[in-house]
Amino acid sequence: MESGEIRRDAPQTFVITGATDGIGLALARRLQTSCDRLVLVGRRPPEVLRDTGFEDALYCQVDLAQPNCAEVVEAFLEQHGAGAIHKLIHNAGAGYVGDIPDQSTESITELVQTNLVAPIGLTWTLLPRLERVRGLVCFVSSVAAALPMAQYAVYVATKAALEGFARNLRIESRGRLRVQVVRPGATRTGMHVKAGMSQADTNWERFAPAERVAAQMERALDVPKKAVTLGASNKIISKAGRVFAGIIEAGMRRQKEELPAIEKDQQARPRCFITGAADGIGRAMALRFARSGYDIVAIDNDPVKSAETAEEIQQTGAKAEFRRDDLSDPAASERAVETVRAGGPVDIVVHNAGVNAVGRFGAISLEDQKAVIDANLQTPLLLTAGLLHAGLLRHDASFVFMASLSCYVGYPGAAAYAASKDGLAAYARALSVALGPRRRVLTVFPGPVRTAHAERHSPDNSRADRRMAPETLAAMVDEALARNERILIPGAGNRAVAWLARIWPAPFELLMRRAILEKLDPDDTAVTGRQ
């Protein structure tokens, strides 16, 4: 047999997460005759399988919300002599239904870990087993990922991030791995009840039964498509959510009752809270708002540059308070909220802080990839909920979320980073609906900016002087807020690229692969660093 050729007569091994209930259990029943070895992964005790027909199945009990879940699954497979994996189906998921300020820190971190970090970690850990037979990795997303659903904001963010990760992993792994996204719609499973959904207030009986969805999913697994949306009505909803995003968001925002807010004290100076404000884009934003009359409260992990930027801000006549903290630490969000509380409510919140790790997916440590998700996605979710819960936003406050042009063009070689920015953009849309028409939520999708961050993580800096200056970007953000815009793609060239990539993605995915991934050494990774 030639090297790289797949033996079709070799034993087939399928792994399904979330396999003890709902869609996962129904899918396992359908797939058990299609493979030689079926490995079920779930957090419920083995006894629950007693009446399911899987008494003799290989069952790995593990809570995917735990950081070491991938190691547990790998050890289980090794213990049972499992070799290559032909299909890895990331079906497990957690949900939350409710207002954004009411969601606890524990709930937010559980959703991010279960819905996003665990699939990334399992894929990374099992990658050698998958690549051995050019296996299929199926990421179960949701139709909700395309919709600005305020009551499901964190769930929507994690599913959009999961799709972003899958997209960029597929671009990177072409020829070595098959990657697919499957999007079911509302399904009658126990997850909704656990998430806090009231069956009395929903069309519960109209939700598709898990068995029907599992049958559709089984067929989708054999279709060589990048993404499959299950059900005709779901296809329409998903497509509309992507094509008419702005119209749908505006309509839902007008119907939303606004969250409580603090009226502005006309005698008090306005305040702007910025993460990652010591250097690069954050520094430029801090100075821009300081010159516009805002006092600045900021979080950053660089004491030297924080002191330098604070001094520059004070020279404008504004106050500057910098707190040193590591925003990849979930507890840092609580400390940041207390820092804001000490000085009073804020008028602008800028989620700018971010880290990156560039390299081939299997060569970047799982620790570094988790740090990217924590800092770029989980921290803004925690901070936003914390600030809203504490009532620290003025009645006309604005949010700025710093996403990335990668949401349009992809970022092979930095799949975790791309995932975090896709999730951030989806969350911003849901938050915009939740806050209603008075408060502004601006999502920024910058291309390359002339910062140390861009230079550190770019494989080619030969044309770095052509990148946008951070001061130019800061001015555009300020002006966009003044115009009450909801989306900003800075620069005419970037806007043209984003538009073309949205309607014709394949050429741009190939271009990004050549521009970034193919210029990296096979084992080359870049250290994480701030934006």
Residue, then its C-alpha position, 0 to 999 in steps of 0.5 A: m500500500e502506498s504511503g498516505e493511502i487509506r485502507r478501506d477494509a481497516p476497522q472503522t472507529f467513530v468517536i461521538t461526544g455528548a453521546t448519552d442524551g439527545i442528538g448524540l445518543a440518537l446518532a450513536r444508535r444510527l452509526q453503531t452498524s456503520c463502524d467496527r468500534l464506537v466510542l461514546v463520550g459523556r459526563r453522565p455515569p455509565e449506568v445511564l447506558r443500561d437501557t440505551g442498547f449500548e451496554d457493551a459500548l466503549y464509554c468514556q465518562v468525562d466532563l468536557a467542561q474540565p480543562n483536562c478532558a482531552e487528556v482523559v479521552e486520549a488515555f481512554l483510547e490508548q487503554h482500549g487499544a484504539g488506533a486511527i479515528h475515522k470520524l470524530i463528531h463534536n456533538a456535546g454542548a451546553g446552553y444558557v437562556g436568559d438576560i446577559p447581565d444575569q449569566s454567572t461567571e461559572s455559566i459563561t466559562e462552562l459554555v466557552q469550555t464545553n462548546l469551543v475549547a473542548p472541541i479544539g483540545l480534542t481535535w488537537t490531541l487526537l489529530p495524529r489518529l485522525e490524520r493517519v486515515r484522513g479522518l473526518v472531524c464534524f463540528v455540530s454548530s447551530v442555526a443560531a450561530a447566524l442570528p443575533m439572539a440576545q437571550y442566547a448571546v454566549y451560546v451564539a458566540t461559542k457556536a459562531a467561534l466553533e464555525g470559525f475554527a472549523r473553517n480555518l482548520r479545513i483550509e489548513s488541513r486540506g489533503r490531511l483531514r476532512v472538516q465539516v460543520v453541521r447546523p441543526g435547528a431547534t431540537r427537542t433535547g434535554m439541553h434546553v431544559k438545563a439551559g433554562m428555557s421555559q417549555a411553556d413559553t416556546n413552541w416546544e412541540r414544534f421542535a424537531p425530535a432528536e431521532r429525526v435530526a440524527a437521521q439528517m446528520e447521518r446523511a450529512l456525514d457522508v456528503p462531501k460538503k464544508a457545511v450542511t444546514l439540516g432542514a429546509s426551513n433552517k436553511i432559509i433561516s441560516k442564509a437570511g441570518r448571514v445575508f440580511a444580518g444588519i436588517i434582522e439585527a435592526g428589527m430585533r433591536r427595535q423590539k427589545e426592551e432596554l436594560p436598566a442604565i444610569e442617567k448621565d451626570q452632566q457635571a461629571r467627565p465622561r469615562c472610557f474603559i479600554t482593555g489592552a490600552a498600553d500599546g498599539i491600537g489600544r494606546a491610540m484609542a486611549l489617546r484619541f478618547a482622552r483628547s475628546g474629553y474622556d478620562i481613561v481607565a484601562i487594563d493591561n499587562d505591561p507595566v512599563k508601557s502602561a506607565e508611558t501611555a498613562e503619562e501621555i494621557q495625563q498630558t492631554g488633561a485627562k485622568a488615566e488609571f491603569r491596572r496591571d492584570d492578565l486578561s487570560d485569567p477568568a478572575a481578572s474580569e471580576r477585578a476589572v469590574e471592581t476597578v471600574r466600580a471604584g471610579g463610577p459608571v463609564d460611557i464607552v467600553v472598548h474590548n481591544a485586548g487580544v493575543n495570538a498564536v500563529g503556526r500550524f494547528g498541531a504545532i501550537s501548544l494547546e495551552d497557547q491556543k486556550a490562552v487566545i480563546d480566554a483573552n480574546l473571547q471569554t474575557p469580553l463576555l465576562l467583562t460585559a456581563g459583569l459591567l451590566h450586572a453591576g450597573l456600571l454603564r451610562h444610559d447612552a453608553s457605547f461598546v466597541f468590539m475589536a474583531s478582525l478582517s479574518c472574519y471575512v477572509g479567514y486566517p489559516g495558521a491561526a485557527a484559534y485566533a480566527a475562532s475567537k474573533d468570529g465569536l466576538a463579532a457574533y456576541a456583539r450582534a446579540l448584545s446590540v439587540a439586548l441593549g436596544p436602540r439607545r446604546r451603541v455597539l460597534t464591531v470593528f474588523p481591521g485588516p493589518v495595522r502597523t503595530a508590534h503585534a502585527e509585526r510579531h505574528s506576520p510571516d512577512n513584514s516586507r510591506a509593513d509600512r503599508r499597514m494602517a496606522p493605529e492612530t488612523l484606525a482610532a480616528m475611524v472608530d471615533e467617527a463611526l461611534a459619532r455616526n452611530e454605525r454598527i459595523l466598521i471595516p476600516g479602509a476602502g481596500n479592506r471593505a472591497v476584500a471583505w465584500l468579495a470574500r463573502i460572496w466568493p470565499a474559495p479564492f480568498e481562502l487559497l490566497m490566505r493559505r499561500a500568504i500565511l500558512e505556506k510561509l510558516d515552517p512546519d514546526d514554527t509557532a509564534v509566541t502569544g502577544r497583545q494587539 
